[in-house]
Amino acid sequence: MPEISVIVPSLKPRDEVECIEALERQSFTDFEVLVQHENRATAARNEGIKRANAEKLVFLDDDSRPREGYLSGMADTLENEAAVVGRTVHPRDDIFAHRFAGRYDLGDEPRYITHLLGCNMAVRKEIFEEVGLWDEGISWGHEEVELAERVLTACPIYYDPNLVVEHVYADSATDYWSKMYRLERQKAYLWNKQGIPEGQQFINIIGSLLDFSKYLGRTPEHAVIRGGGHIAGICGQVRGLIDTKFDPPE
């Protein structure tokens, strides 16, 4: 039985999954990689959990690239912590690294946090047995928020800055805007699950639209990308409300 099972949702053939090459270069070898091809990331992760032979479950995106020492560090940290998030860095010297990747790279200080990151995280299997699997009603976007709320009822979430993964945050402004639209399209499902009434959801959207601080930036380029992403996210929230009203998830 391996010490770690690495679960990777991907629609790519296994030999095109970038993170496998980085994992195979690790000095730590007591692991298995489960590449899951289900259409929804949440469904793929759940199937990986069911197939996993280890108690320590690591979750990576297919384009995550863990640095040397990642797996051995995860193995050690999971001896004392049941849920772990590592440090994720945008590997390019561009505006996304300087202005947008703060939620990924949480700095040098280890501490307890309240969120998960599907591109660089680990949870012991018994926690899923206690709180349930990933919510497959969310295809991609806010599934980590929903899971974190449940995980925190069972254990704290530990941030370890030494567990470093390189992962591109966005390739361009349009890529970022598309990402924000797809992410926020899932918000209505999360709000419904949290018991937030539909009227309050509309108030949340309008309040966000009128929050002019969201359109500001330190440079004109930053303002355009940030403001465009905010508007794209609001459009996604509106579309998500329509989706849940007329085509509710099963």
Buried (B, 14 or more C-beta within 10 A) or exposed (E): EBBBBBBBBBBEEEEEBBBBEBBEEBEBEEBBBBBBBBEBBBBBBBBBBEEBEBBBBBBBBBBBBBBEBBBBBBBBBBEEBBBBBBBBBBEBEBBBBEBBBEEBBBEEEBEEBEBBBBBBBBBBBEBBEBBEBBBBBBBBBBBBBBBBBBBBEBBEBBBBBBBBBBBBBBEEBEEBBBBBBBBBBBBBBBBBBEEBEEEEBEEBBEEBBEEEEBEEBEEEEBEEBBBBBBBBBBBBBBBBBEBBEEEEEE
